[in-house]
């Protein structure tokens, strides 16, 4: 079993679509054995609601890793404080939601699992419970002791990384600093090599301001921070270009020569990616000591329990997690 990637999947916000899309994986042949981490009774209830032909068996941490079995999924039970209903958030269950992440990380650190896939959670309800929380990416970075990670979304041949993640727009410009931007580009470059097996990655960098600053008339960050850093990395032999105007960087003319685009902030890059590949894209956290992928969407409370949730992005996240594990193993072997 150790030669096959072992994947833990946290089911996310129990009132959202996470439990049902996780259960839908049981209808597919998977590239690796998948262990669900969440409330066992919630998952059983959701399977019964839809009449899903999937078996659900409990798994304990001292059990052997479950072998793939068609039509059967395994669950590490993390009980909720209160029973949940689809579409109805309950702050009392927020601690258990975060505990699923902690339990998954424990399995990774102990060597029992090789990658984690995360279904969507609801940031607002976790904060309403009195727990400061900005997102999966930041939470995992903190608990892995990593000062800086990079969010990358990938789908249909397009990869978009972010220089900043969940920040108010008013704080973005101040967060574009030479040191953090350099770390971001180095993490992205290394991940494209090790996680995606691209020997010589080509990265396009977007400007922060309209028209990439218009020669300093619309902003100074390009001339003072972004362009000098790009020149420095180019001198080291990295294939990085820019800063390009964000309104043209995603055109076919530019993208045909790129393996990834670095956007300066969340809503500069992700609307394009999601328009291009929504429902098939995968969110990948780069720079962690563990492999983590996720879906490209939120909890979808409005359709939770309706049977209309699409599990395509989650299925793709499992595929990509297994692919990254295999690529990292190959890179480690030289």
C-alpha positions as CSV (number, residue, x, y, z in Angstrom):
1,X,0.0,0.0,0.0
2,X,2.9,2.4,0.6
3,X,3.6,2.6,-3.1
4,X,0.1,4.0,-3.7
5,X,-0.6,7.5,-2.4
6,X,-2.8,7.5,0.7
7,X,-5.2,10.5,0.8
8,X,-7.2,11.9,3.7
9,X,-10.2,14.1,2.7
10,X,-11.7,16.5,5.2
11,X,-15.4,16.9,4.5
12,X,-15.5,20.6,5.4
13,X,-18.5,22.6,6.6
14,X,-21.1,19.9,7.5
15,X,-24.1,22.1,6.5
16,X,-22.6,22.7,3.1
17,X,-22.1,20.4,0.1
18,X,-18.8,19.0,1.4
19,X,-20.3,15.8,2.9
20,X,-22.4,15.0,-0.2
21,X,-19.6,15.6,-2.8
22,X,-17.3,13.5,-0.6
23,X,-19.7,10.6,-0.6
24,X,-20.1,10.9,-4.4
25,X,-16.5,9.9,-4.8
26,X,-17.6,6.4,-3.9
27,X,-19.2,6.1,-7.3
28,X,-15.8,6.4,-9.1
29,X,-12.6,4.4,-9.4
30,X,-10.1,6.5,-7.6
31,X,-6.3,6.8,-8.2
32,X,-5.6,6.2,-4.5
33,X,-7.4,5.0,-1.3
34,X,-9.3,7.9,0.2
35,X,-10.1,8.3,3.9
36,X,-12.9,10.7,4.8
37,X,-12.4,12.8,8.0
38,X,-15.6,14.1,9.5
39,X,-18.7,13.2,11.5
40,X,-19.7,9.6,10.7
41,X,-23.4,10.1,11.5
42,X,-23.6,13.2,9.4
43,X,-22.1,11.3,6.4
44,X,-24.5,8.4,7.0
45,X,-27.4,10.7,7.2
46,X,-26.4,12.5,4.0
47,X,-25.9,9.3,2.1
48,X,-29.4,8.1,3.2
49,X,-30.9,11.5,2.1
50,X,-29.8,10.9,-1.4
51,X,-30.1,7.1,-1.4
52,X,-26.4,6.9,-2.5
53,X,-25.3,3.3,-3.1
54,X,-22.1,3.7,-1.1
55,X,-20.9,1.8,2.0
56,X,-19.4,3.8,4.8
57,X,-17.1,2.1,7.3
58,X,-15.4,3.5,10.4
59,X,-11.6,3.6,10.5
60,X,-9.4,4.0,13.6
61,X,-5.9,5.4,13.6
62,X,-4.4,2.1,14.7
63,X,-6.1,0.3,11.9
64,X,-4.2,-0.7,8.7
65,X,-4.8,1.8,5.9
66,X,-8.0,0.9,4.1
67,X,-7.6,-0.9,0.8
68,X,-9.6,0.4,-2.1
69,X,-13.0,-1.2,-2.3
70,X,-15.6,-0.4,-5.0
71,X,-18.6,1.3,-3.6
72,X,-17.1,1.7,-0.1
73,X,-15.6,4.7,1.7
74,X,-13.9,4.8,5.0
75,X,-14.3,7.5,7.7
76,X,-12.2,8.7,10.6
77,X,-15.0,9.9,12.9
78,X,-14.8,13.5,14.2
79,X,-18.1,14.0,16.0
80,X,-20.0,17.3,15.7
81,X,-21.2,19.1,18.8
82,X,-24.8,19.1,17.4
83,X,-26.5,17.4,14.5
84,X,-26.5,19.5,11.4
85,X,-29.0,20.1,8.6
86,X,-28.0,21.0,5.1
87,X,-28.0,24.7,4.5
88,X,-28.2,25.6,8.2
89,X,-24.9,26.8,9.8
90,X,-24.2,26.2,13.5
91,X,-21.3,27.9,15.2
92,X,-21.3,25.1,17.8
93,X,-19.9,22.8,15.2
94,X,-17.0,25.1,14.1
95,X,-14.4,23.5,16.6
96,X,-15.1,20.1,15.1
97,X,-14.6,21.4,11.6
98,X,-11.2,22.6,12.5
99,X,-10.5,19.4,14.4
100,X,-10.8,17.5,11.1
101,X,-7.9,19.5,9.7
102,X,-5.9,18.8,12.8
103,X,-6.6,15.1,12.6
104,X,-5.7,15.0,8.9
105,X,-2.4,16.8,9.6
106,X,-1.6,14.3,12.3
107,X,-2.0,11.5,9.9
108,X,0.3,13.2,7.4
109,X,3.0,14.0,10.0
110,X,2.9,10.5,11.5
111,X,3.5,9.1,8.0
112,X,0.1,7.3,7.9
113,X,-1.0,9.4,4.9
114,X,0.6,11.1,2.0
115,X,-1.7,13.9,1.0
116,X,-4.8,15.8,2.2
117,X,-7.7,17.0,0.1
118,X,-10.1,19.5,1.7
119,X,-13.8,20.1,0.9
120,X,-14.9,23.7,1.4
121,X,-15.5,25.2,4.9
122,X,-17.3,28.4,5.9
123,X,-14.9,31.1,7.2
124,X,-17.7,33.3,8.5
125,X,-19.3,30.7,10.9
126,X,-15.9,29.8,12.3
127,X,-15.3,33.5,13.1
128,X,-18.8,33.7,14.5
129,X,-17.8,31.0,16.9
130,X,-15.1,33.2,18.3
131,X,-12.3,31.5,16.5
132,X,-10.1,33.8,14.3
133,X,-9.8,32.2,10.9
134,X,-8.9,33.5,7.5
135,X,-8.8,30.3,5.5
136,X,-7.5,26.8,4.9
137,X,-4.3,28.1,3.4
138,X,-3.3,30.3,6.3
139,X,-4.4,27.8,8.9
140,X,-2.3,25.0,7.4
141,X,0.7,27.2,7.0
142,X,0.6,28.2,10.7
143,X,0.1,24.7,11.9
144,X,2.9,23.4,9.7
145,X,5.3,26.2,11.0
146,X,5.7,27.7,7.5
147,X,6.1,31.4,7.3
148,X,4.9,31.8,3.7
149,X,3.0,29.6,1.4
150,X,1.5,30.2,-2.1
151,X,-2.0,29.6,-3.3
152,X,-2.3,28.1,-6.8
153,X,-5.4,27.3,-8.7
154,X,-5.1,25.1,-11.8
155,X,-7.6,23.9,-14.4
156,X,-7.8,23.1,-18.1
157,X,-4.2,23.9,-18.6
158,X,-4.1,27.2,-16.8
159,X,-2.3,27.8,-13.5
160,X,-2.7,31.0,-11.5
161,X,-0.8,31.7,-8.3
162,X,-1.4,34.5,-5.9
163,X,1.1,36.9,-4.4
164,X,-1.4,37.8,-1.7
165,X,-4.5,35.8,-0.7
166,X,-7.3,36.7,1.6
167,X,-6.6,40.4,2.2
168,X,-8.9,43.4,1.9
169,X,-8.1,45.3,-1.3
170,X,-7.0,48.3,0.7
171,X,-4.1,46.3,2.2
172,X,-2.8,44.7,-1.0
173,X,-0.4,47.3,-2.1
174,X,1.4,47.4,1.2
175,X,1.7,43.6,1.1
176,X,3.6,43.6,-2.2
177,X,7.1,43.6,-0.7
178,X,10.4,42.5,-2.3
179,X,11.1,39.8,0.2
180,X,7.7,38.1,0.2
181,X,7.3,38.4,-3.5
182,X,10.7,36.8,-4.1
183,X,9.8,33.9,-1.8
184,X,6.5,33.5,-3.6
185,X,8.2,33.3,-7.0
186,X,10.9,30.8,-5.7
187,X,8.2,28.6,-4.1
188,X,6.2,28.7,-7.3
189,X,9.2,27.9,-9.5
190,X,10.3,25.0,-7.3
191,X,6.8,23.6,-7.1
192,X,6.3,23.6,-10.8
193,X,9.5,21.6,-11.1
194,X,8.8,19.1,-8.2
195,X,5.0,18.9,-8.1
196,X,4.2,19.2,-11.8
197,X,7.4,17.8,-13.3
198,X,8.2,20.9,-15.4
199,X,11.9,21.0,-15.8
200,X,12.2,24.7,-16.8
201,X,9.1,26.5,-15.7
202,X,8.0,29.7,-17.5
203,X,6.2,32.2,-15.2
204,X,4.4,35.4,-16.2
205,X,4.1,38.1,-13.5
206,X,1.2,40.5,-13.5
207,X,1.5,44.1,-12.5
208,X,-0.4,45.5,-9.6
209,X,-1.8,48.6,-11.1
210,X,-3.7,49.3,-14.3
211,X,-1.5,49.0,-17.4
212,X,1.3,47.7,-15.1
213,X,1.7,51.2,-13.7
214,X,1.8,53.0,-17.1
215,X,5.5,53.8,-16.6
216,X,5.0,55.1,-13.1
217,X,2.0,57.3,-13.9
218,X,-0.5,54.8,-12.4
219,X,1.6,53.4,-9.6
220,X,5.1,52.8,-8.5
221,X,5.1,49.2,-7.4
222,X,6.0,47.8,-10.8
223,X,9.1,50.0,-11.2
224,X,10.3,49.9,-7.7
225,X,9.5,46.3,-6.6
226,X,8.3,43.9,-9.2
227,X,10.5,44.7,-12.2
228,X,13.8,44.8,-10.3
229,X,13.0,41.4,-8.7
230,X,12.2,39.9,-12.0
231,X,15.5,41.1,-13.4
232,X,17.3,39.6,-10.4
233,X,15.7,36.2,-10.9
234,X,16.3,36.3,-14.7
235,X,20.0,36.8,-14.0
236,X,19.9,33.5,-12.0
237,X,18.5,31.8,-15.0
238,X,14.8,31.6,-14.1
239,X,12.4,32.0,-16.9
240,X,10.2,34.8,-15.4
241,X,8.8,37.8,-17.3
242,X,6.8,40.9,-16.5
243,X,5.3,42.8,-15.0
244,X,2.6,42.4,-17.6
245,X,-0.7,44.4,-17.6
246,X,-3.3,42.2,-15.9
247,X,-5.9,43.0,-18.5
248,X,-3.8,41.4,-21.2
249,X,-1.7,38.8,-19.5
250,X,-4.4,36.1,-19.8
251,X,-4.7,36.4,-23.6
252,X,-3.7,33.3,-25.7
253,X,-0.7,35.3,-27.1
254,X,0.9,35.4,-23.6
255,X,-0.4,32.1,-22.2
256,X,1.0,29.9,-25.0
257,X,4.5,30.6,-23.6
258,X,3.6,30.2,-19.9
259,X,3.4,27.4,-17.4
260,X,1.9,29.7,-14.7
261,X,0.8,33.2,-14.1
262,X,1.4,35.1,-10.8
263,X,-1.4,37.5,-10.0
264,X,-0.8,40.2,-7.3
265,X,-4.1,39.6,-5.5
266,X,-7.1,37.3,-5.2
267,X,-9.6,38.9,-7.5
268,X,-7.0,39.8,-10.1
269,X,-6.3,36.2,-11.1
270,X,-9.0,33.9,-9.8
271,X,-12.0,35.3,-11.7
272,X,-10.2,34.5,-15.0
273,X,-9.3,31.0,-13.8
274,X,-12.8,30.2,-12.6
275,X,-14.4,31.5,-15.7
276,X,-12.0,29.3,-17.7
277,X,-12.3,26.1,-15.6
278,X,-14.9,26.4,-12.8
279,X,-16.0,23.0,-11.5
280,X,-12.8,21.4,-12.8
281,X,-10.1,23.5,-11.2
282,X,-8.1,22.6,-8.1
283,X,-6.7,24.8,-5.3
284,X,-3.2,23.7,-4.4
285,X,-1.2,25.0,-1.4
286,X,2.5,25.3,-2.4
287,X,5.4,25.5,0.0
288,X,3.9,23.2,2.7
289,X,5.8,20.1,3.9
290,X,2.7,18.2,3.1
291,X,0.6,17.9,-0.1
292,X,-2.7,19.7,0.1
293,X,-5.3,20.2,-2.6
294,X,-8.9,21.5,-2.5
295,X,-11.9,22.4,-4.6
296,X,-12.4,25.7,-6.6
297,X,-15.7,26.6,-4.9
298,X,-17.3,27.3,-1.6
299,X,-19.8,25.6,0.7
300,X,-22.8,26.3,-1.6
301,X,-25.3,26.4,1.3
302,X,-28.1,27.4,-1.1
303,X,-28.0,24.0,-2.8
304,X,-26.8,21.8,0.1
305,X,-29.1,18.8,0.4
306,X,-30.7,19.4,-2.9
307,X,-28.8,16.8,-4.9
308,X,-27.5,19.4,-7.3
309,X,-24.0,19.7,-6.1
310,X,-21.2,18.9,-8.7
311,X,-18.3,16.9,-7.3
312,X,-16.1,17.3,-10.4
313,X,-13.7,19.7,-8.7
314,X,-13.3,17.4,-5.7
315,X,-12.7,14.4,-7.9
316,X,-10.0,16.4,-9.8
317,X,-8.5,17.5,-6.5
318,X,-8.0,13.8,-5.5
319,X,-6.4,13.1,-8.9
320,X,-4.0,16.1,-8.6
321,X,-3.1,15.2,-5.0
322,X,-2.1,11.7,-6.1
323,X,-0.2,13.1,-9.1
324,X,1.8,15.5,-6.8
325,X,2.7,12.7,-4.4
326,X,4.0,10.6,-7.3
327,X,6.0,13.5,-8.8
328,X,7.6,14.4,-5.4
329,X,8.6,10.8,-5.0
330,X,10.1,10.7,-8.4
331,X,12.0,14.0,-7.8
332,X,13.3,12.7,-4.5
333,X,14.7,9.6,-6.2
334,X,16.5,11.9,-8.7
